[in-house]
Amino acid sequence: MSSVFTEFNLMAELHQPGDKIVLLVMDGLGGLPMQAGGLTELETASTPNLDRLAAEGITGLSIPIRPGIEPGSGPAHLSLFSYDPVRYEIGRGVLEALGIGFTLTPNDIAARGNFASADADGFITDRRAGRIGSDECVRLCAKLQAATGDLLADEGVQVFVQPVKEHRFVLVIRGKGLGGALTETDPLATGKHPLPVTDSSGSPEGERSARLLNRWVEAARQAIANEPKANSLNLRGLAKDPGLPRFPDIYGMRAAAIAVYPMYKGVASLVGMEIVEFEGDRPSHAIDALERAWNDFDFFFIHVKKTDSYGEDGNFAAKVHEIEVVDAIIPRILALQPGALIVTGDHSTPAKMRSHSFHPVPTLLWSPRARPDTTTTFGERACAGGGMGIFHATTLIPQAMGHAGRLKRIGA
Amino acid sequence: MSSVFTEFNLMAELHQPGDKIVLLVMDGLGGLPMQAGGLTELETASTPNLDRLAAEGITGLSIPIRPGIEPGSGPAHLSLFSYDPVRYEIGRGVLEALGIGFTLTPNDIAARGNFASADADGFITDRRAGRIGSDECVRLCAKLQAATGDLLADEGVQVFVQPVKEHRFVLVIRGKGLGGALTETDPLATGKHPLPVTDSSGSPEGERSARLLNRWVEAARQAIANEPKANSLNLRGLAKDPGLPRFPDIYGMRAAAIAVYPMYKGVASLVGMEIVEFEGDRPSHAIDALERAWNDFDFFFIHVKKTDSYGEDGNFAAKVHEIEVVDAIIPRILALQPGALIVTGDHSTPAKMRSHSFHPVPTLLWSPRARPDTTTTFGERACAGGGMGIFHATTLIPQAMGHAGRLKRIGA
């Protein structure tokens, strides 16, 4: 049931102290059988611990955005954090900036930058600049920072150019009176010229921002014009931090994000979670971090990436294996005695499709206060008959809040 | 998926005459197993008649307020009557006044009063005045009415003090220019002084109302200062009648409420139902009243309280028995040939938790027009797989309207 999106005012009014909550996200968890009559990745995996959680708790299928819609990672995570991504739209540039730990201010416009290759006439020949390495990206960003850092100082605007990885970087311009609804420069195909930044808001801030960004793009392309591969660039997802209501304020929980990839740290930061840094990139390392941070937070978001990556690769067996790896670390989470443990995905990434998909996402909510349903295994088919039904992902946190004893009664 | 709350305008436009509808509410119906692997109260009860209704009709789990939120009785009943309680907030004082049959006007502020015990310095020593009897409550209210009835006449405001039961009474002040957002005086703990009434609306009405109520409280406490137990009092839930859209206007049904407890009569009155008075307090007495009133109304709300009371007491066996008592009266309802019969709870009250809870509520809708689902018994687990799915309680009345042939087609 996805009757409602979460009313943050109501949650802010009703929250109270209670047990700890863990949200364990296997990215792209939902899958498909490779052949008709077969099993999905999750159904194929041997998951005795997750099956036990499904049997003791409740299950369901979550709709990340709207029925039929294939989610991107940013919106899908916002939704899991209970922010309706249709209502709260976040620019990719903002997510990318947050993802590398760049602290945005309300005066900033952030863009995701892509180094590209162009021919002598400026037509794009490779939108990823031959997938240059991350070291090369660092060098190019330093070059751009040196060449353009003071470019807009005459208009009171600062420029920051920061590497992400491979061909990707972040551009932030900072100053008073920036804003608008800004278009991307990427023509999304080779053999075309980049587009200018334009503003569709019609506001003075938008007009000014587009003009400044086009000035920067021109100067930046000149600065790298003689590079062998990355002799051009594009800007995408130009946006300001939307200033979302803060998760800790809404739910009264100090919230930790335990994730490896910048993107997920970025979304978590955006809603006011604190990033728990840790060594290593395997699920067991995330649980090491969880154990260390356990006493310092009320809510823990744990992100597992490789289920999605293997789905994107079309590697059914590897995705199955990664799910089994996660199953094996479940007892360590239970040993911490959370009041509610959610295991879900942000969206589906069936290996068969080699892509994110619109399919709803298998979800379980385990808690000592859960009322058992008829589900005894964790899988897409089983979840369809579970006690949570088909629900909107934005209701997951409130459901976990109830199970963790963290919501006061409404009315007498 | 129940993605919408009821649109009253649409209902008012589409309703037409049809068959009669019965809404049978077992308060706090939903439960939990006492031990892992066990059955809930409803699953334990022998309910051949309800099982037959579940088999012939459709079942589901209803969300009273929002996922994860534990409902109070007032909001939960408003929701069953199809009024979203997050949108339509009703003060407890209003419910209490309506519950004792006190007719509120738009000029009234109603408060729930609690007699209390205080020490010589005014610190509360018992918030319920030693749970004085109802006769004592009647005597004290008469005393207060005599002492304070004309207290505020100098400002054109009338005072009404009416007993409810035990330590509980209702205060109504009536006059022009009353209103605001008024706080309660109950410190919610012993060993503390009562609080003054304050207004958080910042309006002139609010300021005036707070001042008048504080005058009344002071005079009232003086009037009972020498009482052995009830020598103090507190006011809670101060509010005006919100003026809800009327149920008979929305649905085109003359609606009857058959309930014993004031609270439930109060909510029913608030939405424009008529109270059917009757002798006795058992489910069979309610059915006697149903039979007598059958020809005079289109819609019947029947309230059974003890399922909730036994849940609050932690008495699993008594709750099971009360469900079986209700099961036994089902044939008498069916003999009246309703077009739709809903059996549900307003919320869950698991004996295991001795409290209302956030868990969704098992619900069945029987009708000669129902399309059978796979459910063959009435229980929490069974309902999770039923044809209504997981739905918001506000959609129950429209669903019953459809089954009773009471809604016209929309469009050609």
Interface residues (C-beta under 8 A of the other chain):
Chain A: M1 S2 S3 V4 T6 E7 L10 L14 E56 G60 P67 R369 R371 P372 D373 T374 G385 G386 G387 M388 G389 I390 F391 T395 P398 Q399 A400 M401 G402 H403 L407 K408 R409 I410 G411 A412
Chain B: M1 S2 S3 V4 F5 G30 L32 P33 A36 T40 L61 I63 I65 R66 P67 G68 I69 E70 P71 G72 S73 G74 P75 A76 P85 V86 I90 R92 G237 P350 M353 H356 S357 F358 H359 P360 E380 R381 A384 G385 G389 I390 F391 H392
